[in-house]
Amino acid sequence: MVDLKSQYQKIKPEVDKAIEEVINSAAFINGPIVKEFQANLEKYLDVKHVIPCGNGTDALQVSLMALDLQPGDEVITTTFTFIATAEVIALLQLTPVLVDVDPDTFNISIEEIKNAITSKTKAIIPVHLFGQTADMEAIMQIAEENNIFVVEDNCQAIGSDFTFSNGKKQKSGTIGHIGCTSFFPSKNLGCFGDGGAIFTNDDSLAQKMRGIVNHGMFVRYYHDMVGVNSRLDSIQAAVLNIKLKNLDSYIEARQSAAKYYNSAFANHPRIKTPIIAKNTTHVFHQYTLVIEDMNREELIKFMNDRGIPVMIYYPVPLHQQKAYIDPRYKDGDFPVSEFLSKNVISLPMHTELDDEQLKHITSSLLEFLNQN
C-alpha cells in the first residue's frame, strides 16, 4: 500500500546525515532539530503555533484536555473514521456524539452536525478523511453560532488547501481552534516511528498545550496542571524536516496517481471514483473506491494473488465497534457510513507509483469486475 523503502532511497543521503547529526549531538529529546522542524512546519502551514507531540492520538487527546471540558460534555464527530477520534473522547470521560457522513466526500455531514447539537455540545471534531478537507466554512459558522470549539482531525490531510467563499485559502488543520496531525510512517508526511503535532493560532491554547505535553510543567519539577508525557523525539524531527521540504512534490505524485486511476475507471458503471468537493484540494492519503455488488473478500484475494495489496478503510463504523456500543444508536441509524463500510476498497497510494504499476493495478481490478 505504501512504498517507504523507495521513497527513502531518494532522500537517503540527507536523511542519513540528519540522523547522524542527532546521534552525534546526543540531543535526543527536545533537541534543536525539533525546534527547527516546528518552525518550518509553522511556516509551511502559515500557523502561529505548532506543538510537536508523540503521535496523532496524543495530539487529539491533548487538544481536548486544553479545552477544559467536563465529564459528560458532548463532542460531535463522525462514525466513519479511525477509532482514535472517538477513543480520546471516551478516555477523557466525555460523551461522543456520532453523526453520519456525506455520501460523496465521506466527510462529516453538515446537516447531521446541526441535528446533533444540544445544550451539552462543547466541541466538534471533523475528520478530513482520506485527504480532503471537510466543509470547514460551514462548520466554523455552526461553531460560532453555538459557542462550540472545533478540533480538526487532520491526520490524513496535511497539505490540503481549503478555499472559503470569499476566496481566502487556508491549510487544513489551521482553520479550527485547534488542528491535529499524525506523522505515522504511512502518512503523507511520515516519520520513521511515531510522531504527531498540534496546530493553533490561539496564543493561550498553545501555551497550555505546551505544558500539557510536558507533564503539565512549564518550570522543571513544578506542575501547574495535569499533563501527559508526549514528545516528538529528535531523530523523528530530523526525518520530518527533510520530508517536509518534499511534501508538495509528494502530494503532486499522489494526485498524479489518482488521476491515472480516475481515468482508468471513468467509464465503469460499477465503480464510483473519489469525488472532490469544490472548495478543497485532495492530497490522497488513501485512494478509495465505492464498488457495489462485489464480493469484496474475493476481490481482495484476486488482487493479492497478483501481488497487489488492497485495504478496507473502514470495515466497521464506530457505532458498531464492540468497545463503543451505545444504546443511543442502532444498526440503520447511519445509513451512509454503514453502506460505505460494506462497499469501499482502497488501492495502493503512495509517492513511488509508476505507470507500469498503475496499469497492473487498474487492469487487474477491471479484469475481476468483468469476470464477476
Secondary structure, 3 states (H helix, E strand, C coil): CCCHHHHHHHHHHHHHHHHHHHHHHCCCECCHHHHHHHHHHHHHHCCCEEEEECCHHHHHHHHHHHCCCCCCCEEEEECCCCCHHHHHHHHCCCEEEEECECCCCCCECHHHHHHHCCCCEEEEECECHHHECCCHHHHHHHHHHHCCEEEEECCCCCCCEEECCCCCEEECCCCCCEEEEECCCCCCCCCCCCCEEEEECCHHHHHHHHHHCECCEEECCEECCCCCECCCEHHHHHHHHHHHHHHHHHHHHHHHHHHHHHHHHCCCCCEECCCCCCCECECCCCEEEEECCCCHHHHHHHHHHCCCCCECCCCCCHHHCHHHCCCCCCCCCCHHHHHHHHHEEEECCCCCCCHHHHHHHHHHHHHHHHHC
